[in-house]
Amino acid sequence: MQFESLKVFCDLAESESFSKAARINGVTQSAVSQTVSALEKQFKSLLVERSKKNFRLTAEGDVVYDYAKRILQGYGAIQSKLQELKHEIAGEVRVAAVYSIGLHDLPPYVKRFLKDHPTVKLHIQLRREDKAHEDVISNLVDVGLVAYPTHDPQVDVVLLRKDPLVLACHPLHPLAKLKMIKIKQLGGQKFVSFEPDMPTRKAVDRILKDQGAKVEHVLEFDNIETLKRAVENGAGVAILGEETIRQEVAHHTLAAVRLEGNPMRQLGAIYKKGKVLSPAMKVFIALLKEDL
């Protein structure tokens, strides 16, 4: 029995999906099934219920998962400590970042990290917030980068930087000439927004409600780039992170107006509760807390 077999089994137990476990480990679903069968033969016990539609571990499977997880965490801790003793920063870091962070906040950090640690393989995926969170829980990625991280008993949160929120509008919009605006003055404005279930949308809605500004949501999108294009076309205004529209403001396709009270967008890194962070992961997260 090898550590790889225990890892495949733990990934299967946590993702509750043969296809996801295969994807995490870079193998076929058939290979995952064969690994489970080999473990069942090794322990002379049925570990996974195969007759039901929904995935479920047997009582014996729960025991194997519990102890296998401890073994893997201990093995990971050994590897991490040995790398630290040797001052090695190597391996890979798998990251799922929401679009606004992955496209606008992250690039200079990736450039700096790879320059300082060329032996580390950094894998970046752009995901919706809910998918990034799901990928972290399922061990598809090591770190998730999200806006407004929320409390979840399944993940640990590292608060990173805060990005000022600004009013984004077309350069010819009447509000574009202002240097600063009170949020309550936005009442009645046509708003281009994120979809209602997205954390940034929820945060913006709270800000508007707290200031008594009732706006008209005319368009809703699930990604920052499409949203910005709608604002550029004059469909309405939006409240966005200052960093996410820096390029458009420089090219004069959007205007940014300061909001009174200087509300901020909190960025955070999440990783699975109990996960042993490698030196490479620790250095990457530490770098994200810096101002570049």
Long-range contacts (C-beta under 8 A, 24 or more apart in sequence): 1-39, 1-42, 3-71, 3-72, 3-75, 5-35, 5-38, 5-39, 6-39, 6-68, 6-71, 6-72, 7-72, 8-32, 8-35, 8-36, 9-35, 9-36, 9-39, 9-47, 9-64, 9-65, 9-68, 10-65, 10-68, 10-69, 10-72, 11-138, 11-139, 12-36, 12-48, 13-57, 13-61, 13-65, 14-137, 14-138, 14-139, 15-138, 15-139, 15-140, 16-55, 17-55, 17-138, 20-138, 20-140, 23-140, 24-138, 24-139, 24-140, 39-64, 69-274, 73-274, 73-276, 76-276, 76-278, 77-276, 79-278, 80-276, 80-277, 80-278, 80-279, 83-278, 83-279, 84-279, 88-279, 89-117, 89-119, 89-120, 89-279, 89-280, 89-283, 90-117, 90-119, 90-120, 90-280, 91-120, 91-121, 91-278, 91-280, 92-120, 92-121, 92-122, 92-123, 92-280, 93-120, 93-121, 93-122, 93-123, 93-142, 93-143, 93-278, 93-280, 93-281, 93-284, 94-123, 94-125, 94-140, 94-141, 94-142, 94-143, 95-122, 95-123, 95-124, 95-125, 95-141, 95-142, 95-143, 95-144, 95-145, 95-284, 96-125, 96-126, 96-127, 96-131, 96-132, 96-135, 96-136, 96-140, 96-141, 96-143, 96-144, 96-145, 97-124, 97-125, 97-126, 97-127, 97-132, 97-144, 97-145, 97-146, 98-126, 98-127, 98-128, 98-129, 98-132, 98-145, 98-146, 98-147, 99-126, 99-127, 99-128, 99-223, 99-224, 99-225, 100-147, 100-200, 100-224, 100-240, 100-241, 100-244, 101-145, 101-146, 101-147, 101-267, 102-126, 102-145, 103-224, 103-225, 103-244, 104-224, 104-241, 104-243, 104-244, 104-246, 104-247, 105-145, 105-161, 105-163, 105-241, 105-243, 105-244, 105-267, 106-145, 108-292, 109-287, 109-288, 109-292, 112-287, 112-292, 113-283, 113-284, 113-287, 117-280, 117-283, 120-280, 120-284, 122-284, 128-198, 128-222, 128-223, 129-198, 129-199, 130-197, 132-270, 133-270, 136-270, 136-271, 136-272, 137-272, 139-272, 142-271, 142-275, 142-277, 142-281, 143-269, 143-270, 143-271, 143-281, 143-284, 143-285, 144-269, 144-270, 144-271, 145-267, 145-268, 145-269, 145-270, 145-288, 146-199, 146-267, 146-268, 146-270, 147-199, 147-200, 147-203, 147-241, 147-265, 147-266, 147-267, 147-268, 148-199, 148-200, 148-202, 148-203, 148-265, 148-266, 148-268, 149-266, 149-268, 149-269, 149-270, 150-199, 152-270, 153-273, 154-272, 154-273, 155-270, 155-271, 155-272, 155-273, 156-270, 156-271, 156-272, 156-273, 156-275, 157-268, 157-269, 157-270, 158-268, 158-269, 158-270, 158-271, 158-285, 158-289, 159-266, 159-267, 159-268, 160-266, 160-267, 160-268, 160-269, 160-288, 160-289, 161-267, 161-288, 161-289, 161-291, 162-264, 162-265, 162-266, 162-267, 163-241, 163-242, 163-243, 163-244, 163-264, 163-265, 163-267, 164-241, 164-242, 164-258, 164-262, 164-263, 164-264, 164-265, 165-204, 165-207, 165-239, 165-240, 165-241, 165-242, 165-259, 165-263, 165-264, 165-265, 166-239, 166-240, 166-241, 166-242, 166-245, 166-256, 166-257, 166-258, 166-259, 167-237, 167-238, 167-239, 167-256, 167-257, 167-258, 167-259, 168-228, 168-231, 168-237, 168-238, 168-239, 168-240, 168-245, 168-248, 168-254, 168-255, 168-256, 169-231, 169-237, 169-238, 169-254, 169-255, 169-257, 170-231, 170-232, 170-233, 170-234, 170-254, 170-255, 171-252, 171-253, 171-254, 171-255, 172-234, 173-234, 173-237, 173-255, 175-237, 175-257, 176-255, 176-257, 178-257, 179-257, 179-258, 180-257, 180-258, 180-259, 180-260, 181-257, 181-258, 181-259, 181-260, 182-211, 182-260, 183-207, 183-208, 183-211, 183-213, 183-259, 183-260, 183-261, 183-263, 184-211, 184-212, 184-213, 185-213, 186-213, 186-215, 186-237, 187-212, 187-213, 187-214, 187-215, 188-214, 188-215, 188-216, 189-215, 189-216, 189-236, 189-237, 190-215, 190-216, 190-218, 190-235, 190-236, 190-237, 191-215, 191-216, 191-217, 191-218, 191-236, 191-237, 191-238, 191-239, 192-218, 192-219, 192-220, 192-221, 192-227, 192-230, 192-231, 192-235, 192-236, 192-237, 192-238, 193-217, 193-219, 193-220, 193-221, 193-227, 193-238, 194-220, 194-221, 194-222, 194-227, 195-220, 195-221, 195-222, 196-220, 198-222, 200-241, 200-265, 203-265, 204-239, 207-239, 207-263, 208-239, 228-254, 241-265
